[in-house]
Each structure stands twice: as structure tokens, then as C-alpha cells.
Amino acid sequence: MLVKTFGSAIHGIDAIIITIEVNISKGSKFHLVGLPDNAVKESHHRLVAVINNIGTRFPGRRIVINMAPADIKKEGSAYDLPIAIAILAASQQMDDSRLSDFVMMGELSLDGSLKPVKGALPMALKAKENNYKGIIVPAENANEAAIVDDIEVYGFDHINDVIEMLNSGSTDNRVSVNAGDQLALMNDYTFDFEDVKGQENIKRALEIAAAGGHNVIMIGPPGSGKTMLAKRLPSILPPLSVEEALETTKIHSVAGILPGDVALVSKRPYRSPHHTISDAGLVGGGTYPQPGEISLAQNGVLFLDELPEFKRTVLEVMRQPMEDRIVTISRARVSIDYPASFMLVAAMNPCPCGYYNHPDKDCVCSPGIVKSYLNKISGPLMDRIDLHVEVTPVPFSELSAIDSGEKSEWVRNRVIKARNIQRKRFSVKKDVYCNAQMSSKDISKYCTLNESGHQMLKTAMEKLSLSARAYDRIIKVARTIADLNEHLNIETEDLAEAIQYRSLDRESWGT
């Protein structure tokens, strides 16, 4: 007897429907075909134990299982459930009339209990796209799948419950989630800017970075507050849109890091990998490609602390994703794209000892060592960082002040206002959403300078020994400052403030 069930494979952050065909005939062999990996092949031994342990019997006949399309690699143990259900239906131990209505995935323990799988959200989206009535997943994955409207989602803890539902048509285990309730948590941040004492110039720089989507690097001695400030940056970014939240949730779902009680990522991600991370860990990849930290930071913040301590090769592989906002992982049989639209926030000491230019402590590093330390960050990578901010220690008088700083909510309102201006400006462009993403043509169109502005920029580049690569970055940042100040055009004061955020372009630094 031939029976079909339907599962799903993950390709990048999207899903593909997999048809599982089981045919039982005379004989005694078990055949599994359709490009399965070792984990799928090993399912034979698990399925024999599971089916016998739940009060049914594993058919002692010739079983042929085909997983189509055959040219797509089937990976992992999540196919246990659809294969087991198909075997039971093909051996007439359960009703098969409703199998074509559902996509189902789940790993089975030997006692028949269901374990969570990766990628439940993209699977549910694909099932809806292909007009399936519903999707059956382990209970821990039900919330994320249920965020998809107009499709029935069932979450189960045991295969016997799945069999009962398919036999009876019961809807007792149907799960529903209110997306509005999930998004209501979007501004509930643990860290707030009001906790930061002093550092008004640094907070202003981060506000500009948030308003224009600019990358930023903070240079300062240990204990000056770089990490504290970076952790609070997500709290002043605009709230996630529904589309951004779904996209971010898909990535976290595919990576298997979405908590079981979370249906939707409602806050902008904040990722802070250790400096020992590998190339694949940062940009994605591996034997079975997975999204890296830059994709997990999609629509949020990637914080790299102690930037010069990262391996140079690791930093260099970020250059293309930072420019294109997408990372492509190529293998012999497959090429996978992961989104990588993130804000890079980096922090570093000004020298190996950490006290170069410190107001109170002496630096023990020679000028050559300081220069060599800064040169660990390549010019092309630095070229993609718009704001360079020098962070100084907070004086005791400010540190001990009773008054708290400005709340993140107040700053975020100004950022949202500036982003709305940019959204209107770029409404006719599909690939530009903020000032940091402007091309040279966009700069020419939207960032005209008056005569005094041209003269000021020329003087700054000559007097401060700014590099040529700083030119576009200064103008982009000036455009954002003008938006925050509600200026129609870039004023001289906007440009003057932007120029001061290029400290690492000065040839005198470290000499």
C-alpha cells in the first residue's frame, strides 16, 4: 500500500515542502531514498523502537520510503514524525484520509515523545503558501508556528496524540497566538539610557547612529562605559515592523535559538560574540550551513567588543555583507543566502595598555605600538564605519550625581521622527531605508551642500588630515543630523558636527 505524508526542509531561512512516500509490499527489507543524510538514515532504528513501544507494530515487510524532491538534501532527525505516521498508515494501523491536509515535522524519542525542531515558522509560512489546511509540530514549536494567520497549528507532546487527532479530527490541541500581544512587548527593554551618567556627547553620537542606521566605533580606555552604552543602543532604535519581526523570527527559528514560549521576536536583536569566534560563526556556514552572528543580528545591533582582538580574517569576511546587506554561503551542491542588514557597533581601546590620551593615567605604549595596534583594523573595514567616537572616563562629579539621564523613550521618539523623514525621502527606492544605505548617486541627489559647507569640508579635510574615504561618510552623517534637527538641507552646523565624528581618519592619531 502506498501512503504520502508531507514534511518540510529548510533552505536558508525559507522552507521547501518534502513529500514522503511510503510503500509497503512483500519482502523484508527497509529502503530509504531521496538524498537523506546520516541522521535521516538512522531513523530506521528509532522508528522500529518507537512504533513497537507505543502499542503498534512495525511492519515486518518490504518498506520503501522516498523523500521527494530527490535532489534536495534531507538533514536532521525532524523527519521522524512524518515517516512514522506514513508507515503506520501504509500498514493500515491508522486512518490515512487526513494526511494530505497537513505538513508535519518532529523528532521522536524512543518512547514516542516529540522533541522540538528548527525552522517551525518558515515551515508554517510555506504550508500556508501551498494551501495546506494545517501544520503539526512538537508542542514547544507551536507558538512560533501559530504566529502565521489562516492556517491551523497543532502542537503535541507524543505521537499517540498525533495519531488520535488524525483519526478523530479533534481540534483540542490547536494553538493560536495574538501577534499584537507579542508586539506589545517591543519597547520593554532591560537596559535604558537613563542609567548612563554623563557621556552626553557619546549618547548624542549613538542617537545619530540610530537615526541614520550608521555603523559606529567607540574608542576609549577600559571602564569608560563603551559596553554599557552599546547594550542600550537597541532601546533607542525604532520598533520592529511586523515584516521585520517575522524576518528576524525566521532567522532565529532556523538557528534553533528561539525560546519555546516566544512566538515572535518583538525587540531588535543585540548580538555580542566573543573575539575568538570563527569565520563561519560570524558570517554563517559550516558543514550544514547555519546563519552566523551577522544574520542573527538582522534588523538589530552586532556589537564587537575589543575589535582589534578579533582575527583579521574574521573581520575581513564581514566587508561584503556590510556593503550588500546579504551573505551568500556557497557549497558544492547548494548556495544559500542569509540576510545581513545590521548596525555594527564596535569598541576598542586606543592602545594595548588602554590609556593612550587618558586624562589621568599615563600610557606605556610607544607611538609606533599605538599605530600598529590601530592598524589591526583594515582601512576597507574602517571605511564602512561612519562614526568614530572617543569615549573618556566619567568624572566622579557626574558619576555620583543623583539625577538620572535622559530616558531611552525620549531619545527613541526623536529617532523615529528622523526615520520617518528618511522613509518619505526614499519612498520611491526599494533598497534604501535609511541614510546609511545611500549610494553615491543618492548622496548627490539628497545631500547638496551650500558654498560655505563645501568650504568647511575642504578646510576640515586639509587641516585635520582626514582621509579621502571620509568624504561620503561625513556627508551621510550630516544628512542624518539635519534630519534630527529638522533641517530641509544640510546646514553648516550639521556638517560641523558630522566632521568631529571621524577621529580615526586623522593621520596624526597614534603618531
Summary of the structure (lengths in Angstrom):
residues: 511
radius of gyration: 27.5
end to end distance: 80.4
largest distance: 89.2
contacts: 1697
relative contact order: 0.10
helix: 41%
strand: 18%
